[in-house]
Amino acid sequence: MVNPEDVLKYITSNDIRWVDVHFVDVPGNLHRISLSGRKVSEESFIKGIKNPDLTNIFCEEEPKELLLVLDSGGFARVPWENSSVRTFSNIYQGTKGERYLKDPRYVADHMETNLKAAGITSAMISSEVEFYYFDNVTIDKSETGQSSSYFVETRESYYGPSPFWNRKNGAYINQPFDSYSGARSQVAETLEDNFNYPVNYHCHGRGAAAQQRIDVEMQMLRSACDALTSLKYIARNVGYLANLMATFMPFPVAVEKGNSLGIGMSLWKKDSNLFYDSKDKYSQMSQTARYFIGGILEHAHSLMVFTNPAVNSYKKLKVDKYYAAWSKYDNGAMVKIPYKRENDDAGKKVILSSSDSSVNPYLAYPAVISAGLDGIKNKKDPGSPVDGRIEGMAKKPKHLPTSLSEAIDALQSDANYLKGVIPSDLLADYIDMKLEEIKEYEEGNTSYEMNKYFNL
């Protein structure tokens, strides 16, 4: 664990010119202020630094003095900038000296505090992340309402003019057909070597047109949020330097697979995994884990405001269908219990498979944990696992929401499990932003609509 003294020593001994101070807004976008290395001191980690006005970023109607307090836990050397390092920051209200409640990182920190109060040492989270690399994307940005179209270029598309690639499934393909593997390797290595977030594996994703997959190893909740945010930052910058464009959009190309996010979770009490039971015959999973799953399924619809937060997320779910069920197989159940080998105490976890890569992890990960804890508290039975292929069943489990509007409606009647986790002002702003996204989408025309209905 890096402490402030280590950071200050590194800055001095390596002639670091700039310290990129990162912070996250409500939707999950990463922002930065590059602070002169000369201005970073021990006080920067205690009292913080004054910065340009942040009230617009956080939708504040009245000015507030917001301070960025550096967090040494997110310290990293930025490899594409010769004299820069990166550190995350927490946002405080200067007049009160307290955490700013609309800072998404506060939600993850507060969730860890709640876990300890409940007698749980830690929640460990892994992230199996998918994204696309494209050679180029052009979007028609004519005046709103005048037109709407885009064009994607990638050497790997089976529907493109190149004979290099002619398959519709890209899962685990080898070189040279996995033609962006060098860039993906660089992302994984940078995440490990410079940013200190371990990677389990990386490979080509299911999407033929250059989908990438990186599996980030389990770590404590807030660190897992930082890791996913850092992965997106690295992937975009590595892509930029290689003349590639990275996107974590849930469903960027209609004929391709969407970008999923597998959120793996386990709860620990000291050195004991609360989700493991060697005597369980189904998948060596404890009753606590079953109740945790029960909570996720109980709150599945409202959770999707955080785990599938974009209008575009629900286009992905029309192709990658998931149901409110659990299983140890990849069969369309939203919750999966991996059971690859017996007696794997450390590796026993619950995976939410229905999420996508557009999430703000500082909201999504605590929300899912909160739903699970609510299930444990109320001993919510998840019902029997569904082990057959769900799509072929005559009687299927209940559907998940088919639109962001549906998910928001569910959240407005099912938000009690989030009390004490996501502050009310932050939640209200987040919902308002999502409602505005829906309004913008519904008021715009697409090229499909023009082509389909122009001559009616």
KOLKOL-92412 format. One line per field, with one value per residue (C-alpha): residue number from 0; z, y, x; residue in one letter. Coordinates in steps of 0.2 Angstrom, whole numbers, padded with zeros to 4 digits, m for minus. Layout:
i: c(NUM_...)
pz: c(Z_...)
py: c(Y_...)
px: c(X_...)
aa: c(a_...)
This chain:
i: c(0_1_2_3_4_5_6_7_8_9_10_11_12_13_14_15_16_17_18_19_20_21_22_23_24_25_26_27_28_29_30_31_32_33_34_35_36_37_38_39_40_41_42_43_44_45_46_47_48_49_50_51_52_53_54_55_56_57_58_59_60_61_62_63_64_65_66_67_68_69_70_71_72_73_74_75_76_77_78_79_80_81_82_83_84_85_86_87_88_89_90_91_92_93_94_95_96_97_98_99_100_101_102_103_104_105_106_107_108_109_110_111_112_113_114_115_116_117_118_119_120_121_122_123_124_125_126_127_128_129_130_131_132_133_134_135_136_137_138_139_140_141_142_143_144_145_146_147_148_149_150_151_152_153_154_155_156_157_158_159_160_161_162_163_164_165_166_167_168_169_170_171_172_173_174_175_176_177_178_179_180_181_182_183_184_185_186_187_188_189_190_191_192_193_194_195_196_197_198_199_200_201_202_203_204_205_206_207_208_209_210_211_212_213_214_215_216_217_218_219_220_221_222_223_224_225_226_227_228_229_230_231_232_233_234_235_236_237_238_239_240_241_242_243_244_245_246_247_248_249_250_251_252_253_254_255_256_257_258_259_260_261_262_263_264_265_266_267_268_269_270_271_272_273_274_275_276_277_278_279_280_281_282_283_284_285_286_287_288_289_290_291_292_293_294_295_296_297_298_299_300_301_302_303_304_305_306_307_308_309_310_311_312_313_314_315_316_317_318_319_320_321_322_323_324_325_326_327_328_329_330_331_332_333_334_335_336_337_338_339_340_341_342_343_344_345_346_347_348_349_350_351_352_353_354_355_356_357_358_359_360_361_362_363_364_365_366_367_368_369_370_371_372_373_374_375_376_377_378_379_380_381_382_383_384_385_386_387_388_389_390_391_392_393_394_395_396_397_398_399_400_401_402_403_404_405_406_407_408_409_410_411_412_413_414_415_416_417_418_419_420_421_422_423_424_425_426_427_428_429_430_431_432_433_434_435_436_437_438_439_440_441_442_443_444_445_446_447_448_449_450_451_452_453_454_455)
pz: c(0000_m0005_0008_0006_0011_m0003_m0016_m0010_m0011_m0028_m0035_m0028_m0033_m0050_m0055_m0058_m0066_m0065_m0053_m0062_m0049_m0055_m0048_m0055_m0058_m0055_m0071_m0069_m0081_m0076_m0074_m0070_m0064_m0067_m0052_m0052_m0043_m0033_m0026_m0019_0000_0015_0017_0000_0007_0023_0019_0000_m0014_m0020_m0037_m0051_m0048_m0048_m0045_m0064_m0064_m0049_m0054_m0039_m0041_m0028_m0027_m0015_m0010_m0015_m0011_m0019_m0006_m0013_m0010_m0011_m0014_m0032_m0036_m0053_m0065_m0081_m0095_m0110_m0101_m0097_m0081_m0074_m0061_m0057_m0040_m0036_m0025_m0013_m0014_0002_0006_0012_0023_0033_0032_0027_0013_m0002_m0003_m0022_m0024_m0031_m0022_m0006_m0009_m0011_0005_0014_0009_0016_0032_0032_0029_0044_0055_0049_0055_0037_0035_0016_0000_m0013_m0031_m0048_m0065_m0082_m0094_m0112_m0124_m0143_m0152_m0169_m0182_m0184_m0180_m0189_m0183_m0192_m0181_m0191_m0181_m0170_m0179_m0196_m0198_m0188_m0194_m0190_m0198_m0190_m0198_m0191_m0200_m0191_m0197_m0206_m0215_m0221_m0238_m0231_m0233_m0218_m0207_m0211_m0195_m0184_m0168_m0161_m0144_m0140_m0158_m0160_m0169_m0182_m0183_m0165_m0173_m0159_m0146_m0144_m0139_m0127_m0120_m0117_m0108_m0096_m0093_m0089_m0077_m0068_m0069_m0067_m0059_m0048_m0052_m0055_m0071_m0072_m0091_m0107_m0124_m0139_m0135_m0143_m0155_m0171_m0175_m0162_m0145_m0131_m0114_m0098_m0082_m0067_m0051_m0035_m0023_m0010_m0015_m0018_m0026_m0038_m0043_m0045_m0056_m0068_m0069_m0072_m0085_m0096_m0094_m0100_m0114_m0121_m0120_m0127_m0141_m0145_m0146_m0158_m0169_m0162_m0154_m0138_m0133_m0118_m0125_m0121_m0139_m0152_m0168_m0171_m0179_m0165_m0147_m0133_m0120_m0105_m0087_m0076_m0058_m0046_m0028_m0011_0007_0019_0038_0042_0032_0030_0013_0019_0002_0003_0010_0007_0011_m0001_m0015_m0029_m0030_m0013_m0010_0008_0013_0016_m0003_m0007_0003_m0005_m0022_m0016_m0012_m0030_m0038_m0027_m0032_m0050_m0059_m0048_m0048_m0067_m0066_m0060_m0068_m0085_m0084_m0103_m0115_m0126_m0113_m0117_m0135_m0129_m0118_m0133_m0141_m0125_m0115_m0097_m0084_m0065_m0061_m0055_m0061_m0061_m0080_m0094_m0099_m0098_m0079_m0073_m0058_m0060_m0047_m0055_m0051_m0061_m0047_m0030_m0014_m0021_m0005_m0011_m0028_m0023_m0028_m0035_m0052_m0059_m0078_m0084_m0081_m0095_m0096_m0096_m0077_m0064_m0053_m0038_m0038_m0047_m0036_m0019_m0025_m0030_m0013_m0004_m0013_m0008_0010_0011_0005_0019_0032_0027_0023_0005_m0003_m0021_m0026_m0035_m0048_m0066_m0075_m0092_m0107_m0102_m0120_m0124_m0109_m0110_m0093_m0091_m0076_m0075_m0088_m0083_m0088_m0107_m0106_m0094_m0091_m0084_m0073_m0066_m0062_m0052_m0043_m0038_m0029_m0023_m0016_0003_0002_m0004_0011_0020_0005_m0009_m0002_m0007_m0017_m0027_m0031_m0036_m0048_m0055_m0059_m0066_m0078_m0084_m0087_m0097_m0107_m0111_m0116_m0128_m0136_m0138_m0146_m0159_m0176_m0182_m0199_m0198_m0195_m0210_m0221_m0215_m0214_m0225_m0239_m0229)
py: c(0000_0017_0030_0050_0049_0037_0048_0063_0054_0047_0064_0072_0058_0056_0074_0073_0088_0085_0076_0072_0073_0062_0063_0056_0064_0057_0048_0041_0052_0054_0072_0079_0093_0093_0100_0105_0093_0107_0111_0094_0092_0082_0094_0090_0073_0080_0097_0096_0108_0122_0120_0128_0129_0111_0116_0114_0097_0092_0101_0113_0128_0138_0140_0128_0127_0110_0103_0089_0079_0067_0049_0040_0023_0027_0032_0027_0032_0038_0029_0039_0056_0057_0067_0064_0053_0050_0050_0049_0062_0063_0078_0088_0103_0116_0125_0110_0099_0084_0072_0079_0068_0069_0062_0044_0038_0042_0029_0016_0021_0022_0005_m0002_0007_m0001_m0018_m0017_m0012_m0027_m0038_m0041_m0038_m0035_m0037_m0043_m0038_m0044_m0036_m0045_m0031_m0030_m0016_m0013_m0006_0002_0009_0024_0030_0044_0052_0064_0079_0090_0101_0090_0084_0086_0070_0055_0042_0034_0023_0011_0005_m0010_m0022_m0037_m0035_m0050_m0038_m0026_m0027_m0035_m0054_m0054_m0059_m0069_m0076_m0070_m0076_m0069_m0078_m0083_m0081_m0082_m0071_m0064_m0063_m0056_m0041_m0029_m0040_m0030_m0015_m0026_m0033_m0016_m0011_m0026_m0024_m0005_m0009_m0021_m0014_0005_0006_m0010_m0019_m0037_m0045_m0063_m0065_m0055_m0062_m0057_m0055_m0063_m0049_m0052_m0034_m0032_m0034_m0035_m0044_m0041_m0049_m0039_m0049_m0048_m0034_m0024_m0014_0004_m0003_m0013_0003_0012_m0002_m0002_0017_0016_0002_0013_0027_0016_0008_0025_0032_0017_0016_0035_0032_0017_0027_0016_0021_0012_0011_0004_0008_m0007_m0010_0000_m0011_m0019_m0035_m0038_m0044_m0030_m0025_m0035_m0033_m0048_m0042_m0056_m0054_m0063_m0057_m0061_m0062_m0061_m0076_m0085_m0083_m0082_m0088_m0105_m0121_m0137_m0148_m0140_m0152_m0140_m0129_m0129_m0112_m0107_m0102_m0084_m0084_m0090_m0076_m0064_m0070_m0069_m0050_m0047_m0056_m0047_m0030_m0035_m0022_m0007_m0012_m0011_0008_0006_m0010_m0006_0013_0019_0019_0009_m0004_m0011_m0014_m0025_m0034_m0038_m0048_m0054_m0060_m0062_m0068_m0065_m0082_m0090_m0105_m0112_m0112_m0099_m0100_m0083_m0082_m0065_m0073_m0086_m0097_m0103_m0121_m0125_m0135_m0142_m0135_m0118_m0108_m0092_m0093_m0095_m0080_m0074_m0066_m0054_m0057_m0045_m0029_m0019_m0009_0008_0008_0020_0007_0018_0017_0000_m0010_m0004_m0005_m0023_m0027_m0018_m0028_m0044_m0038_m0035_m0052_m0059_m0048_m0054_m0072_m0070_m0087_m0086_m0101_m0116_m0114_m0114_m0126_m0129_m0117_m0104_m0098_m0115_m0117_m0116_m0107_m0095_m0085_m0067_m0055_m0040_m0023_m0019_m0001_0012_0020_0003_0002_0019_0016_0000_0010_0024_0010_0000_0010_0007_m0006_0009_0020_0024_0019_0032_0049_0056_0071_0061_0048_0062_0070_0053_0049_0066_0064_0047_0054_0068_0055_0046_0062_0066_0049_0049_0066_0062_0053_0039_0035_0019_0029_0040_0025_0016_0029_0043_0037_0032)
px: c(0000_0007_0006_0008_0026_0030_0022_0031_0047_0044_0039_0056_0068_0061_0059_0040_0034_0015_0003_m0013_m0027_m0041_m0059_m0076_m0093_m0110_m0112_m0094_m0084_m0066_m0059_m0042_m0032_m0013_m0005_0013_0024_0031_0014_0011_0014_0009_m0006_m0012_m0017_m0025_m0032_m0033_m0030_m0041_m0047_m0057_m0076_m0083_m0101_m0106_m0099_m0110_m0126_m0125_m0136_m0126_m0107_m0098_m0080_m0075_m0058_m0049_m0040_m0027_m0028_m0011_m0020_m0023_m0005_0002_0016_0008_0019_0013_0018_0037_0035_0018_0010_m0008_m0017_m0036_m0044_m0059_m0069_m0073_m0083_m0071_m0083_m0088_m0072_m0083_m0084_m0094_m0109_m0111_m0093_m0096_m0080_m0088_m0102_m0089_m0080_m0096_m0101_m0085_m0089_m0106_m0099_m0087_m0102_m0111_m0096_m0090_m0071_m0072_m0081_m0070_m0074_m0068_m0072_m0073_m0073_m0077_m0074_m0071_m0056_m0061_m0049_m0061_m0078_m0087_m0103_m0114_m0115_m0126_m0138_m0149_m0164_m0157_m0148_m0142_m0129_m0112_m0099_m0088_m0071_m0062_m0050_m0058_m0076_m0083_m0096_m0082_m0073_m0057_m0055_m0044_m0059_m0074_m0081_m0096_m0089_m0073_m0072_m0054_m0047_m0028_m0016_m0015_m0034_m0034_m0025_m0027_m0019_m0004_m0014_m0024_m0008_m0002_m0018_m0016_0002_0000_m0014_m0003_0014_0010_m0006_m0005_m0021_m0018_m0025_m0031_m0031_m0035_m0042_m0052_m0070_m0086_m0088_m0080_m0076_m0062_m0070_m0058_m0059_m0049_m0052_m0046_m0042_m0053_m0049_m0058_m0073_m0066_m0050_m0061_m0070_m0053_m0047_m0061_m0060_m0042_m0044_m0055_m0043_m0028_m0038_m0043_m0025_m0017_m0029_m0027_m0008_m0011_m0023_m0037_m0054_m0059_m0078_m0086_m0103_m0115_m0121_m0110_m0113_m0130_m0123_m0110_m0111_m0113_m0100_m0103_m0097_m0096_m0096_m0089_m0092_m0088_m0089_m0076_m0075_m0056_m0049_m0066_m0075_m0094_m0099_m0091_m0097_m0088_m0103_m0115_m0119_m0124_m0109_m0101_m0110_m0116_m0133_m0127_m0122_m0140_m0148_m0136_m0142_m0160_m0157_m0150_m0165_m0177_m0170_m0165_m0176_m0171_m0153_m0152_m0153_m0135_m0129_m0136_m0137_m0138_m0153_m0141_m0139_m0157_m0153_m0139_m0151_m0162_m0148_m0139_m0155_m0154_m0167_m0170_m0163_m0147_m0136_m0119_m0120_m0119_m0137_m0145_m0147_m0142_m0132_m0119_m0110_m0094_m0090_m0075_m0066_m0070_m0064_m0060_m0063_m0054_m0062_m0080_m0090_m0106_m0106_m0118_m0117_m0131_m0122_m0112_m0097_m0105_m0107_m0101_m0093_m0093_m0112_m0115_m0104_m0111_m0129_m0127_m0118_m0132_m0145_m0136_m0134_m0153_m0156_m0145_m0153_m0171_m0165_m0172_m0174_m0168_m0178_m0170_m0156_m0161_m0148_m0156_m0155_m0168_m0172_m0178_m0189_m0208_m0210_m0196_m0190_m0197_m0190_m0178_m0183_m0183_m0179_m0171_m0188_m0194_m0179_m0181_m0199_m0194_m0181_m0193_m0204_m0189_m0175_m0176_m0161_m0150_m0153_m0138_m0127_m0131_m0135_m0152_m0145_m0133_m0147_m0159_m0146_m0142_m0160_m0163_m0148_m0155_m0172_m0164_m0155_m0171_m0179_m0165_m0166_m0185_m0185_m0171_m0174_m0162_m0157_m0167_m0183_m0180_m0176_m0191_m0205_m0200_m0211_m0226)
aa: c(m_v_n_p_e_d_v_l_k_y_i_t_s_n_d_i_r_w_v_d_v_h_f_v_d_v_p_g_n_l_h_r_i_s_l_s_g_r_k_v_s_e_e_s_f_i_k_g_i_k_n_p_d_l_t_n_i_f_c_e_e_e_p_k_e_l_l_l_v_l_d_s_g_g_f_a_r_v_p_w_e_n_s_s_v_r_t_f_s_n_i_y_q_g_t_k_g_e_r_y_l_k_d_p_r_y_v_a_d_h_m_e_t_n_l_k_a_a_g_i_t_s_a_m_i_s_s_e_v_e_f_y_y_f_d_n_v_t_i_d_k_s_e_t_g_q_s_s_s_y_f_v_e_t_r_e_s_y_y_g_p_s_p_f_w_n_r_k_n_g_a_y_i_n_q_p_f_d_s_y_s_g_a_r_s_q_v_a_e_t_l_e_d_n_f_n_y_p_v_n_y_h_c_h_g_r_g_a_a_a_q_q_r_i_d_v_e_m_q_m_l_r_s_a_c_d_a_l_t_s_l_k_y_i_a_r_n_v_g_y_l_a_n_l_m_a_t_f_m_p_f_p_v_a_v_e_k_g_n_s_l_g_i_g_m_s_l_w_k_k_d_s_n_l_f_y_d_s_k_d_k_y_s_q_m_s_q_t_a_r_y_f_i_g_g_i_l_e_h_a_h_s_l_m_v_f_t_n_p_a_v_n_s_y_k_k_l_k_v_d_k_y_y_a_a_w_s_k_y_d_n_g_a_m_v_k_i_p_y_k_r_e_n_d_d_a_g_k_k_v_i_l_s_s_s_d_s_s_v_n_p_y_l_a_y_p_a_v_i_s_a_g_l_d_g_i_k_n_k_k_d_p_g_s_p_v_d_g_r_i_e_g_m_a_k_k_p_k_h_l_p_t_s_l_s_e_a_i_d_a_l_q_s_d_a_n_y_l_k_g_v_i_p_s_d_l_l_a_d_y_i_d_m_k_l_e_e_i_k_e_y_e_e_g_n_t_s_y_e_m_n_k_y_f_n_l)
